[in-house]
């Protein structure tokens, strides 16, 4: 486990994360199976919102979603060794459900028919994938109980929530038990990638840690969100210097 700016990150690879999620999915709908795919923007949001920080730190599993967290860990000799993103988890779980009976997915989020198209893309990529249902993420707060009931009726045991952060993590914390799913994962904009609305950076760019730059080039309107990156870098560096001085 690694902690950066008060946020916990678990030192797990993709296979370990999938194994943990499968265990949660089949462990009953206690509501304690929230999985956070943590990014730099989320860490900075947690500095301003203590309730959100508490949600992150009480999650069943927190994976390293961005290169910034990985670099912060390396700078401090921490244990993080790879990124485990929402996009990758969605694909890995679809692959698991195609070959095993212990994973049944429900996709919640995105606009229009994005979730449905993402579900179809996952099934094409992984024939036999068990996707119990999909619907958009545009619903009012007073409709949450009905949405949770629909997920429960589908028979899914893993809920992929692409509602954007922090909404998806807060919604899962409040409603996961009612969905009947043992595991609920915040996957951000993953459905847009699978639906073809957004092109993901090439693998070489991702390995170089430059996916953020690729996305900014493709979507210049994201520049305000990207301001979190230099702020995080400065804050994480200051934390590293302080920790070394106090050793």
BELLINDA-V255192 format. One record per residue. N is the residue number from 1. RES is the residue in one letter. PSI is psi as a letter, one per 30 degrees, with the letter a starting at -180 (none if undefined). Layout:
BEGIN
n=N res=RES psi=PSI
n=N res=RES psi=PSI
END
This chain:
BEGIN
n=1 res=X psi=k
n=2 res=X psi=k
n=3 res=X psi=k
n=4 res=X psi=k
n=5 res=X psi=h
n=6 res=X psi=g
n=7 res=X psi=k
n=8 res=X psi=k
n=9 res=X psi=k
n=10 res=X psi=k
n=11 res=X psi=i
n=12 res=X psi=k
n=13 res=X psi=l
n=14 res=X psi=e
n=15 res=X psi=e
n=16 res=X psi=e
n=17 res=X psi=e
n=18 res=X psi=e
n=19 res=X psi=e
n=20 res=X psi=e
n=21 res=X psi=e
n=22 res=X psi=e
n=23 res=X psi=e
n=24 res=X psi=e
n=25 res=X psi=e
n=26 res=X psi=g
n=27 res=X psi=g
n=28 res=X psi=l
n=29 res=X psi=i
n=30 res=X psi=f
n=31 res=X psi=f
n=32 res=X psi=g
n=33 res=X psi=h
n=34 res=X psi=k
n=35 res=X psi=k
n=36 res=X psi=k
n=37 res=X psi=j
n=38 res=X psi=k
n=39 res=X psi=l
n=40 res=X psi=e
n=41 res=X psi=e
n=42 res=X psi=e
n=43 res=X psi=e
n=44 res=X psi=e
n=45 res=X psi=e
n=46 res=X psi=f
n=47 res=X psi=f
n=48 res=X psi=f
n=49 res=X psi=j
n=50 res=X psi=e
n=51 res=X psi=e
n=52 res=X psi=e
n=53 res=X psi=e
n=54 res=X psi=e
n=55 res=X psi=e
n=56 res=X psi=e
n=57 res=X psi=f
n=58 res=X psi=g
n=59 res=X psi=l
n=60 res=X psi=e
n=61 res=X psi=k
n=62 res=X psi=j
n=63 res=X psi=l
n=64 res=X psi=j
n=65 res=X psi=f
n=66 res=X psi=l
n=67 res=X psi=f
n=68 res=X psi=e
n=69 res=X psi=e
n=70 res=X psi=e
n=71 res=X psi=e
n=72 res=X psi=e
n=73 res=X psi=e
n=74 res=X psi=e
n=75 res=X psi=e
n=76 res=X psi=g
n=77 res=X psi=g
n=78 res=X psi=l
n=79 res=X psi=f
n=80 res=X psi=k
n=81 res=X psi=f
n=82 res=X psi=l
n=83 res=X psi=k
n=84 res=X psi=j
n=85 res=X psi=l
n=86 res=X psi=e
n=87 res=X psi=e
n=88 res=X psi=e
n=89 res=X psi=e
n=90 res=X psi=e
n=91 res=X psi=e
n=92 res=X psi=e
n=93 res=X psi=e
n=94 res=X psi=e
n=95 res=X psi=e
n=96 res=X psi=e
n=97 res=X psi=f
n=98 res=X psi=f
n=99 res=X psi=f
n=100 res=X psi=l
n=101 res=X psi=g
n=102 res=X psi=g
n=103 res=X psi=k
n=104 res=X psi=j
n=105 res=X psi=k
n=106 res=X psi=k
n=107 res=X psi=k
n=108 res=X psi=j
n=109 res=X psi=l
n=110 res=X psi=l
n=111 res=X psi=l
n=112 res=X psi=b
n=113 res=X psi=g
n=114 res=X psi=e
n=115 res=X psi=e
n=116 res=X psi=e
n=117 res=X psi=e
n=118 res=X psi=e
n=119 res=X psi=e
n=120 res=X psi=e
n=121 res=X psi=e
n=122 res=X psi=e
n=123 res=X psi=e
n=124 res=X psi=e
n=125 res=X psi=f
n=126 res=X psi=i
n=127 res=X psi=k
n=128 res=X psi=f
n=129 res=X psi=k
n=130 res=X psi=j
n=131 res=X psi=j
n=132 res=X psi=f
n=133 res=X psi=l
n=134 res=X psi=k
n=135 res=X psi=l
n=136 res=X psi=l
n=137 res=X psi=g
n=138 res=X psi=j
n=139 res=X psi=l
n=140 res=X psi=l
n=141 res=X psi=e
n=142 res=X psi=f
n=143 res=X psi=f
n=144 res=X psi=e
n=145 res=X psi=e
n=146 res=X psi=e
n=147 res=X psi=e
n=148 res=X psi=e
n=149 res=X psi=e
n=150 res=X psi=e
n=151 res=X psi=e
n=152 res=X psi=e
n=153 res=X psi=f
n=154 res=X psi=f
n=155 res=X psi=g
n=156 res=X psi=l
n=157 res=X psi=f
n=158 res=X psi=k
n=159 res=X psi=j
n=160 res=X psi=j
n=161 res=X psi=j
n=162 res=X psi=i
n=163 res=X psi=f
n=164 res=X psi=l
n=165 res=X psi=k
n=166 res=X psi=g
n=167 res=X psi=e
n=168 res=X psi=e
n=169 res=X psi=e
n=170 res=X psi=e
n=171 res=X psi=e
n=172 res=X psi=e
n=173 res=X psi=e
n=174 res=X psi=e
n=175 res=X psi=f
n=176 res=X psi=e
n=177 res=X psi=e
n=178 res=X psi=f
n=179 res=X psi=f
n=180 res=X psi=g
n=181 res=X psi=k
n=182 res=X psi=f
n=183 res=X psi=k
n=184 res=X psi=k
n=185 res=X psi=k
n=186 res=X psi=j
n=187 res=X psi=g
n=188 res=X psi=b
n=189 res=X psi=g
n=190 res=X psi=e
n=191 res=X psi=e
n=192 res=X psi=e
n=193 res=X psi=e
n=194 res=X psi=e
n=195 res=X psi=f
n=196 res=X psi=g
n=197 res=X psi=e
n=198 res=X psi=k
n=199 res=X psi=k
n=200 res=X psi=l
n=201 res=X psi=k
n=202 res=X psi=l
n=203 res=X psi=e
n=204 res=X psi=e
n=205 res=X psi=e
n=206 res=X psi=e
n=207 res=X psi=e
n=208 res=X psi=f
n=209 res=X psi=g
n=210 res=X psi=g
n=211 res=X psi=e
n=212 res=X psi=e
n=213 res=X psi=e
n=214 res=X psi=e
n=215 res=X psi=e
n=216 res=X psi=e
n=217 res=X psi=e
n=218 res=X psi=e
n=219 res=X psi=i
n=220 res=X psi=f
n=221 res=X psi=f
n=222 res=X psi=g
n=223 res=X psi=e
n=224 res=X psi=e
n=225 res=X psi=e
n=226 res=X psi=f
n=227 res=X psi=f
n=228 res=X psi=f
n=229 res=X psi=e
n=230 res=X psi=e
n=231 res=X psi=e
n=232 res=X psi=e
n=233 res=X psi=e
n=234 res=X psi=e
n=235 res=X psi=e
n=236 res=X psi=e
n=237 res=X psi=e
n=238 res=X psi=e
n=239 res=X psi=e
n=240 res=X psi=e
n=241 res=X psi=e
n=242 res=X psi=e
n=243 res=X psi=e
n=244 res=X psi=e
n=245 res=X psi=f
n=246 res=X psi=g
n=247 res=X psi=none
END
